[in-house]
Amino acid sequence: MNEVPDDLRYEKNHEWIRMTDNIAVVGITDFAQEELHEIVYVELTEINREIRKGDELAVIESVKARSEIYAPVSGKIININHTLIENDVPARPELINEDPYGSGWLVEIELSELGELQELLSPGEYAKFIEH
């Protein structure tokens, strides 16, 4: 059974959003990480980039597939999860598998179109969507 936290909104492409004021933390769902299987590499967009809903945010590679992750909302990238990508320390892309709703988050977006939140799925709607 896939975890679908009640405090998030969801996109049919299997991204989640956690809102705090007008800041959205974005990641991929438990369902998506399970489908990808063992994640071995993550490439994230750059900070300060203006994005529109549907723009590519990240590329995630697993032992099974390469998947593009798209922005569920429009706005400005204000932070990325540096722990997932290579920096001065070894990258930890497996955090997406281990904790998709916590330490496996991808980016933070300062929303420019608050109305887009209404287009996202509720937890109940998303749970029904992934059952099919």
WOLIN-V233757 format. One record per residue. N is the residue number from 1. RES is the residue in one small letter. PHI is phi as a letter, one per 30 degrees, with the letter a starting at -180 (NA if undefined). PSI is psi in radians with two decimals (999 if undefined). D_LAST is the distance of its C-alpha to the last C-alpha in Angstrom with 2 decimals. Layout:
n->(N N)
res->(RES RES)
phi->(PHI PHI)
psi->(PSI PSI)
d_last->(D_LAST D_LAST)
//
This chain:
n->(1 2 3 4 5 6 7 8 9 10 11 12 13 14 15 16 17 18 19 20 21 22 23 24 25 26 27 28 29 30 31 32 33 34 35 36 37 38 39 40 41 42 43 44 45 46 47 48 49 50 51 52 53 54 55 56 57 58 59 60 61 62 63 64 65 66 67 68 69 70 71 72 73 74 75 76 77 78 79 80 81 82 83 84 85 86 87 88 89 90 91 92 93 94 95 96 97 98 99 100 101 102 103 104 105 106 107 108 109 110 111 112 113 114 115 116 117 118 119 120 121 122 123 124 125 126 127 128 129 130 131 132)
res->(m n e v p d d l r y e k n h e w i r m t d n i a v v g i t d f a q e e l h e i v y v e l t e i n r e i r k g d e l a v i e s v k a r s e i y a p v s g k i i n i n h t l i e n d v p a r p e l i n e d p y g s g w l v e i e l s e l g e l q e l l s p g e y a k f i e h)
phi->(NA d d b e d c c c b c d d i c c b c c b h c c c d b a c d e e d d d d d i d d c a b b c d c d i d d b c e j d d c a b c c b d c a c b d c c d d b c l c d c a b d d d d c d b d b e d b d d e d d d a d c b d c d c b c b d d c b e d d d d d d d d e d d d e d d d d d)
psi->(2.29 2.44 2.32 1.54 2.51 -0.27 0.23 2.88 2.73 2.69 2.61 -0.30 0.12 0.55 2.65 2.78 2.31 2.09 2.39 1.93 -2.10 0.40 2.24 2.17 2.30 2.45 -3.03 2.68 2.90 -0.74 -0.81 -0.77 -0.57 -0.70 -0.68 -0.54 -2.30 1.87 2.24 -0.25 2.46 2.35 2.19 2.67 2.96 2.65 2.58 0.06 2.32 2.22 2.72 2.67 2.28 -0.22 2.65 2.27 -0.61 2.82 2.27 2.22 2.37 3.12 -0.30 -0.60 2.94 2.24 2.38 2.46 2.29 2.65 2.17 -0.20 2.88 2.64 -2.70 2.29 2.05 -0.22 2.65 2.76 1.58 -0.42 -0.48 -0.41 2.84 2.26 -2.29 -0.27 2.82 2.43 2.65 1.04 -0.39 -0.22 -0.50 -0.69 -0.73 -0.64 1.20 -0.45 0.04 -1.86 -0.14 0.29 2.80 -1.06 2.85 2.33 2.26 1.95 2.46 -0.29 1.45 -0.50 -0.42 -0.40 -0.55 -0.35 -0.21 2.77 2.53 2.89 -0.73 -0.75 -0.72 -0.72 -0.75 -0.69 -0.76 -0.18 -0.42 999)
d_last->(12.91 12.72 15.43 14.96 18.61 19.65 22.32 20.31 18.71 15.83 15.24 12.14 13.98 13.60 17.16 18.47 21.76 24.28 27.02 30.69 32.86 32.08 31.00 27.38 26.55 23.61 21.63 18.36 15.78 15.60 12.18 14.06 17.15 15.54 14.06 17.56 19.30 23.02 24.00 27.57 28.47 27.82 29.55 29.67 31.11 34.61 35.78 37.20 35.10 34.15 30.58 28.61 24.95 23.24 26.11 25.60 26.17 25.79 25.21 23.75 24.61 23.42 24.60 21.59 21.34 22.77 20.62 21.92 21.07 21.71 23.38 21.26 24.65 28.18 31.20 33.40 32.52 34.81 33.82 31.91 31.15 34.12 33.31 30.47 32.82 36.20 39.15 42.19 40.15 37.60 34.13 31.45 28.09 26.77 26.77 23.34 22.07 24.34 23.89 21.27 22.00 25.75 28.03 25.39 25.33 26.13 28.19 29.69 29.89 32.43 30.71 32.57 30.23 29.27 27.67 24.81 23.53 22.65 20.14 18.05 15.17 16.26 15.06 13.41 11.68 10.52 9.40 7.17 6.02 5.41 3.81 0.00)
//
